[in-house]
Amino acid sequence: MPREFALLDALVPTLLLAFIAAAFGTLLLDRLFAWLGAYRLVWYPALFRLAIFGCLFAGLGLWIYQ
Amino acid sequence: MNLWLPVNRRRALLRMGWHLRVYALASARRIAQLAKPLLSMANTLGLSATLGAREWWRLDAPVIAYVFKVLLASVLAVWISLRLEFDQPRTALLTVAIVMQFRSGMVLTKSYYRLIGTIFGILASFFLVAMFAQERVLFLLCMTIWIGLCTAGSVIFRNHQSYAFVLAGYTLCIVGLPATLTPELTFNIGVTRLSEILVGLLCATVVSDLVFPQRMWNVTLQTVRRRYTDFCDLLRVSAREGVAHATLQAHMLRFIGDIFSLESFRASSGLETDESRGHRHRLRLLNNEFMEVSTTFHAFSRLLQRQQANSHTEVRESLLQLYQCLADAVTVQHRSAHTEQETLAIVQQLKAFRDDFDLRLQAARHRLPASLQTKDLLDFDTGAAYLLRLAEELYVYSRTYGALAKSSATPSAPDPLQAGELPAPLEMHFDPLAVGLAALRGGITLLILAGLWIFTDWRSGIEAITIGVITSTLFANSPSPNKTIRHFMAGAIIGTVLAYFSNFWWLTEAHDFWTLIIAISPGILLASWLGSRPASAFIGAGASVVYLLHIGFNTVFSANPVTFLNDAVADLLAILVSGTMYGLIDLSGSVWSRQRVSNALRQLVVAVCRDATPLRRARFEASARDLVQRSGSAQRVGEVQDQEVVKWLFSALEIGHAVIALREQLPHVSPEMARALQNAIQQIASLYEAPGKAAIARAATAVDQALTVAAPAAGYEMPTHVRHLLLTTLHFVHSTLLDEASVLAFSPTVFTRSGQELSHAT
């Protein structure tokens, strides 16, 4: 993966895209878990969500910088 | 040996012992007496200590937690910004301070809109710098237009959307203005500011969502519950002993405030993660239904008050009896319902009341003496019709509210009720001239400060413009901007003093990250504490904005006494200028603006009468209330002028609803009847166009004629329920028009086009 890409001729780190993608992914997963009622099994939903975001973002970041 | 003591000594000893025993007993009793109050005191102390602890836990602990949450988010933001080597870590700090709110949902929403506003502001700065980097006058003129547009947007929209416009406005100052000095760095400045703001937003949202989160749903539910209890209390009291007009009005105003604060909670709950997201539609529905039920209640109460003066005693008595039955139906365990579960019982009682209403009504009608005239019977029927409507709307409202209890048992299940129907959003209704003037005010403030910058070649001009733009956009839709800006000024002075100490006494001692934090934290703690109290919220805002704008470190210590003094003077000057502009172009406190609001309310009634497709009930209602809420009159009912506005609101609501009901019946009646109704509606429209005693008389005559045509004696065919509805509504309109206390009757002396009629009258 390239580490930077050109957005309207400005070099932007691909990590920013990863960040946005991870945010959207978290949002989708959040809706899904809420719909399934999975949050009733979770001790601290807010922390759980942050952790999901962390996993997604870190995963994408590792994939970009592998 | 001792046994053989002389008798007299033995006697003395015995006497002494007896004395001792008496003493001992007496002192024991004394001690017991002393101890009793002490014990009870200790008891009370213990009790009040637990009470105090509970109070502390409920009121003070969240504030302390909040203040430390702000500090934690700030520390995190500074650390990340320093770590990533941003130019100005204080932008991230400022973002944290601005975005942090008591409720997590509000932080999320505010961050979201702040992000949108910032992005648009940065795009605008790129555009302006690209176009006019060499031409400062053109640049500043275009900037004025942009600020004017943003101020207008912030006035038109509510809540956090309004905030996005403020941000779009002043981001231009913090990105665009520095960029004019070094146009080649514009892009870098923009991207860095965006990154700094993003870091601030992320820290604020993560901290407020993770550390002692305060969920929106709790406060929303509390508001809904309190509103329901208050309403039922008012209904029960008014059925028992009646309410005075002033009390009724005060309650209705509180309800209007509640409706709008609930709407703002609902708007903020969109990004919240708890139940409130699932209940958003239901909350909107609740608000709409509550508006209807409170209007009907007001109309019914006014009807009762009017009947007190000029109705038959028997009619009044039997109506009150019926009303008492409704009041009993909203009572559980001799009080109003406090929770949704109790409301479920009330729903059943209301259903029973509604089902039995016809029987009760027949019985009550039979009990009325036969000697009553048609007019008195009509009085009774009108009252009964409004009572039934009140009961039905209250039933619907209670059912929606009670359903919260059922659905909160399974929070994540989708709401079956809301799947199909989407309740109408709360309408926005604003005065274009007022918005235009607000935009003008923002623009002029900027022009004055920019002129000062250009002509004096003052190096703190950018600072002055930034603060001027912030203050002139941020408070544009506050109910009384003059007071707000005084608070902000006081806060700015506090912030300057704090920044002085922080920059030149404490920061000079700082030599690593943690000492840096210690040097800046007193200011953050004090400002956020001030900001957390509603009474001093704007003082806190002023303190934190000014303090964080001046805090003297970037990547290294950079405080400079000359710059600091210049900037401090610039801030205070800018606030003074925008305060003066708020005083000069006063949109909320002036007689003129109130007259415009009253006029707009009357125009709404005219529109209801004349428009080809009449407004929907909910829409009319929301527009009227929004007008009054925006004008800020609802928050300042103490003043006579504001009471005028509020009286017009209720007059417009009463007549407007009746007219809508009449117009709905138009297709179902005979041509003669339709003509009479049209005439009555036209006369009402002209009355609201130009109120006056003569117009009232004309409208009352037209309504009277329509009543005659609608009466069974006139012999026109129409369904019974339509006739009943027409008769009761027309009679209601008639009695409202002839009400001596109505604002329509007073209008010629207060609201004339000029002073002419006034001078004629005197």
Interface residues (C-beta under 8 A of the other chain):
Chain A: A10 D30 A34 W35 L36 G37 Y39 R40 P45 A46 L47 R49 L50
Chain B: F187 V191 V206 D209 L210 P213 T273 T410 S412 A413 P414
